[in-house]
Amino acid sequence: MTSSVQGSPVKALIVEDTAVHALILSTILRKFHCEITMAENGNEAVQLFLEGKKFDIIFCDKDMPVMSGPEAIEKIRALGESHVKIVGISADYDAQEAFVSAGADVFLPKPMKFDVVGPMIKEVINKKNNSMV
């Protein structure tokens, strides 16, 4: 599945409790041959990092059961994960401040669109390939 991407695939984590939104985002990411891991809430995402998993990019919803997206982002950043690009996603347009203050790099409103997510993934692919040189 990674035939058209140089080097190893981009490792993407989708933290989303709504199946439809997770499906839309994973469909976009598959077009870039990303290796996708899913978490249904912020606590699951933090646990993945505590288990030693590494990701190149995280797409994190805001309002989820157990642990919110901004809370999870704060915990992930506190673990020293400064290299991973974190994208806060929400249908709530007022969520940007919560995500940015928690440590997210970017905020995107839902619904996710290929023409917005695509350039982000290309940027991560380029960064990853350049760091392997």
N, C-alpha and C positions, 0 to 999 in steps of 0.2 A: 504493500500500500504506500510505501514511501519512495517509490521509484522516481518521481519527478522532483524531489526535494534533495538538495545536496546534503551530505552529512546525515546526522541522526534527526529524526522527526522532532518537531516542536511538541513539547509535552504541555498539554492544556488541561487545566482543572476547571470544571463547570460546577459552581456551587449554586444550585437552583432547586427549589422545592416544587415548582410547577412543571409537570412533564412536558407540556406543549412548548414552553419557553426553552427548556433544556434540549428538546428535539430540534427546534429551529437553530439554535446556536451550534449544536453538534453537527448538523447538516452543513452549515457554513464552514466549520472547522475541518470537516472531512474533505472538503474541496481542496484544502491545503495540506492534506495528508497528515494532519496532527494526530498525535497519540492522545486520546481523550480519557480522562478519569472523571467520574461524576460523584458529587456529594449532595445530599439532600438538605443539609443545613450547615451552619457555620462550625458547629462542633465537629462534625465529620471531617470538614476541611482541615481544621486545626489538628485533629488526630492523625491525618495523613502526614503532616509535617513532623509531628512527634514520632512517627514511625520511620522517619528518615527519607520520605518520598521527596523528590525535587520536581519542580515545574518551571516552565519558561514563562507561562502566562496563566493568570487566573481571571475568570469571569465570575463575579460574585453578586448575587441578588441581595437586596436590602432586607426585606421583611420575610423572615423564615422562622419556623418553630425551633425551639431549643436554644439557638444562638443566632443573632442577627448578622448580616454581612459586615457592617462596620465593626462590630465587636470581634468577629473572626479575623478581620484584616489587622486590627490592633494587635491581637495575639500572635498572628503570623509574623508581623513586622518585629514584635518583641522577641521572637525566636531568632532574630538576626537575618531574616529572609529579605534582604534589601535588593537583591538582583532580580527577583521575579517581578514581572510587570503585572500589576493588579488593576483590573477594570471593574469598577462598580457599575451595576446595571439595575435599573428600577423603572417602573411605570410612573413613579412619583418624581416629578421634575424637581422637587425641592430636596431630593436626596443627595445632590452633588456635594453640598457642604459637609454632610455627615460622612460621606465616603472620603473626601479629600482630607478632612481633619483626622480620620482614622488611619490614613496612610496609603490610600488608593492613588494610583498614578493618573487615572482618567475616569470620567463618568460618562456613561452612555444611556440615553433613555431607551426604554423598550417601546416598540418591538425592535429587535436586532435586525440590522439591514446589512446585506452582503457588501454594499459599497462603502460602509463605514468600518465593519469588522475586518474586511479583506486587507486594507492598507496596514492595519495594526499587526495582523499576522505576518504580512510580508516584512514589516519592520523587525519583528522578533526573529524571523527566519534569517534575515540579513545579519542581524546582530550575532545570532548564534553561529552562523557560518563564518563570519569574520573573526570571532573569538577562537575558532578552531584552527585558524591559519598560523 
